[in-house]
Amino acid sequence: MIRQERDLTQAKGLPGPPVVQHMIYSTGILSGYSVETLPALTDMVTEGDWAKVRNYQALLHNSLTTATNTARTAARR
């Protein structure tokens, strides 16, 4: 499960503070300290930056695929 959590992060970070790396939940650019789900997508849709929406959509897909493969590998052990 720890590996899956790491799979759901992006090393380069998300838009905004560079410490925000989790693709599923984190603080958003406009939300202060409150938790936001799918923070990069939510922020970019709010800003209307559709090129970044597509970019972060692809990163989210890759993160979810990697986390799924990690779970499948663990289940086989």
Secondary structure, DSSP 8 states (H G I E B T S, - for coil): -HHHHHHTB-TT--SSSTT--BSSEEE-SSSTTSEEESHHHHHHHHHT-HHHHHHHHHHHHHHHHHHHHHHHHHHH-
